[in-house]
Amino acid sequence: MMKYLFVLIGLSIATCEADNIASPVLCGVTPNAIYQCLGTPKVVKKEASSQCDSDLGECEKMSCIFSKSGWMKGNKVDKEEFAAHFDQFAKENPDWKVAVEHMKSNCLSSDLPPQGVHLNCPAYDVMICAFANFIKGAPASQWSSSSQCEYPRRFAASCPVCPTACFASAIPIGSCNACLSLPRSP
């Protein structure tokens, strides 16, 4: 009888301990909750984005937004103008200064390889890189403390942020730049 009592107590303790263990982070498609959990700043002016047709594809729309924002020189990103915009953003939003510096270092210091499924689309590449750097470099003060935001915070800390299109069934595994080697656990 005592033997069964010890087994029962042991199982109860194991069950209680298991409740405190966080589920593993599985990298892949960025959880939609990240957008609600992170005080993601608006970095594109509404005036620029509203001038671009919402029916455009991602590359064309991003190129249009960059052009309307003055961030393009022909079909290349004007890195100085883009950096100046984000320098001003960092002055207005000092909590984001570190993320802006990381973004400038990672996204503007050299030519980026394609960041998703769009080839020869520098505006898309720079914006996807900037977006990923903002998620990865977001200050703790910008994250919601809600319990439903714990997994998105851990995802942001553990996983590459990849365009959703990289995970479409028609796209060969490993073909998207940032998604080449996704860890399947922390």
N, C-alpha and C positions, 0 to 999 in steps of 0.2 A: 504494500500500500504506500509506504514511504517512497518507494522507487517511482511510482506513478506521480506522486505529489512533486518530486524534484523535476521530473520531466515536464510537468505542466507549468511549474514556476519558470523553468528554463525557456520554454516556448513563449511564455508571456513576456519575459524580458527581451527575448529576441524580436518579438513582434513590436514591442515598444521602441526598441532601438532602430528597427527597420523604418518606422514612421519618421524618424529624424534624418534619415539618409535622403539626400536630394536625388532626384532621378538624373541619370546621365544625360549629358548634352549630346545630341545627335546633330551633327552639322549637315546642312543641306539648304533648302529653301529658307530664306529669312522669315522668321515668324512675324505674321501681321501685327501681333501685339506690340512689337518694337515701336511702331509708329504712335501708338497710344501711350506707351510707357515712357518714351523718351520725349522730352520737350524739344523736339526737332525744330530748329529755327527755320524761318522762311528766308531763304537766301536768294531766291529769284523774285524779282519785283513782279507783282500782278500785272502791271501795265505791259511788261514784255511778254509774259506768257499768254495774256489774253489776245495778243495780236497774232498768235500762232494757232492755226486750225487744229481743233481737237481730234480731227479724223486722220491727222498725219501719223505715220509710223514713228516709233521711238527715236530713231536716228534723225529723221527729218524734223521732228518737233524740237528735239534738243538743239539741232543746228539753227533752227529758226529762233529759238529763245536766246541762244548765244549771240546771234546776229543782231537781234533787237536790243540786246543788253550792251552791245558794243564790245563783245568778247571775241569777235572773229576778225581775222585779216584774210580776206579771200576765203579759202577753205581750210585755214589753219586757225587754231585757237590763239588769240592774242594773250599770251601768258602774263604779260605785264599788266594789262587791263583787268584780267581775271584776278590776279594777285592783289591789285589795288582795291578791287571791290571787296575782297575778303579781309584785307587790312582794315578797311573802313568798318566792315562788319564786326571785326574783333574789337575795335575801339568802342563801338556801340554795345557790344555784348562781351564784356571782359571774361566771363566764365568760359567762353569758347576760344580764347586766345591760343591755348595749347593745341586744341584740335585743328585750328586754322594753320598753325605753324607746321603740324604734322602733314596736313593736306598739301600745303605748298611744297614741302620737302618731297613727299611721295608722288605727287601728281603733276607738278610743274617743273621739276628740276631736269627732266629729260623727256624724250619722246616715249609715250606710253604704248605698250603693246595693246592689242584689242582687249577690252575689259569684259566683253560679252560676245554675243553672236553677230554683232554688227561689225563688219570690216570697213576700214577707211572712213570712220566716223569719229574724228577727234573730239567733237563736242560731247558726244555720248560717252567716250572713254574718260574724258576729264571729269564729267559730272558723276559717273558711276564711281570713279576713284575718290572724288570729293565726298560723296555720300557715304561710302564705306569708311573713309577716314573720320567722318563726323560721328558715325555710330561707334567705331572703335575708340575714338578719343573723347567721347562725350564725358563731361565732368559729372561726378556723382550727384551734384546738386540738380542736374537736369533729369535724372531718372526718378520716376514715381516710386514711392516706397511701398506701393500696394503689393500684396503677396502674389498676385497674378502676374507681376512684372519681374519676379525673381528669375524665372526661366529665360525670358528675353535678355535680361542683364547678363546671365551666365553665357548665353549664346553669343552675345556681342563680345564678351571677353575671350571666348574659346574658339570661335569659328571665323573663317573668312566670310565676308559679306559679298554675295554673288548675285548678279541679275537673275531674276526668276526664270528668264528664258533659257538660262544655262541648264536647267533641269528638265526641259521639255524632252519627251521621249524621242523625238527626231534628232536631237543633238547628241553626238557621240560623247561618251563619258570622258571627262578630262579635257574637252576641247575649249572650254572657257578659261581665260587667263587666271583669274583669281580662284578658280574652282579645281585646279589641277590635282591637288591632293587634300581632300577633305578628311580631317580626323573624324572618326566615328564615335569617339568618346573623349572626355576631357584629358 
